[in-house]
């Protein structure tokens, strides 16, 4: 795996970890929905994830990350169609889909490390 891709995978992993720290514990959508700062912080990190994924796909279009194109599309929608992104969609991404992405990133990084050895 190219070094650039590893860096971008790290960026994705960091953004997911940061989102995790922002979310209310225990998970509560209504608490999340009332906190504009948290919503914006989560959106920003989703933008970072989407941008990193876009860069990865330009070099490795067949990377084994499910919904990689949708990740980029979501980033674009937040950036360019910010007024059409609802809080419940952001919540769903953060609580349901990012944990899956995090596991896939960890698996890819682990496989890359094994290939080096």
N, C-alpha and C positions, 0 to 999 in steps of 0.2 A: 504494500500500500504506500502510495506517495506521501511524503512528509506533509504537504499542504493539506491533504485530506485528513490526516491525523489531527492536525491543528484545528480544522473546522469541526471535526467530530468532538474534540475537546470543548470547543465553543458551545456546541449544542448541549453537551453534557452539563457544562457550567450553567447555561441558561435554564435548563430543566431543574437543576438543583436550586437555583435562585428562586424560581417560581414556587417550588415546594416550600421554601421558607416564607413566602408571602401569603400563602393560602391559610385561611383560618383553621385552627385545630381545636376541636374536631371540625371536620369539613361541614360547612354550612353556607349554602348558596346565598341565603338572605343576608347573612353578615357580609359576605363577599360583595354582593350587589350594592350595599350601602357605602362601600369604601372605594371612592373614586381613585385614590392614589394606588391602591392595590390593583385595581382593574387596569390602570394605565401601565403599571410596572409589569404586570403579566403580559399585556399586549406587546409591550416593547421587547420583552424576552422572546415572545413568539415571533416577532419580526426578525430578531437576531437568528433564531433557529431557522426560519425560512430563508434568510439571506445566506447563511452557511450551507444549507442544503442546496440552494441554487448553484453556489460555487462548486460544491462537490459534484453535482450532476453534470456540470460542464466538462469536468475531467473524467468522471466515471459514471456515465449515464445508466449503467446496469447495476449500480450498487444495491446490495441486498437490504434495503430499508423499505418496508411496506409504506405505501402511500406517499412516497418521496415527492412526487409531483404535486399532490394535494397540499403538502406542507408548504411548498413554494407558493402555490395558488392562495393559500390562506394568508401568508405574509403579504402578498400583493393586495389582497382584499382589505386587510387591515390598513395598509399604507394608503391605498388609492380610493378605497370605498369605506373609509372609517365610519361614515354615518350609517352604514348598512350592517355593521357587525354588532350583534346583540351580546349583552353580558352573559346570557345563558350559553351561547356558543363558545365564548371564551372559557367559561367554567367547564363545559364539557371537554374541550380540548385539554385543559389543564389537569382535570381529574381522571379522565378516561384514556385519552390518546397519548399524552406525554409519558406516562409510566411504560407503555408499550414501546415507544420510541427509545426511551432510556435503556431498556433491556436490549434492544437491537443494537444500539450504539456500543454498549458494554460487550456484547458478543462479537461485534466486528473488531473492536479494539483488541479483545482477547485473541481472536484468530490472527490478527496482524502480528501480535507479539509472538505467537507460536510459530508463525512463518519465519520470523527473524532468527529464532533459535535453531 
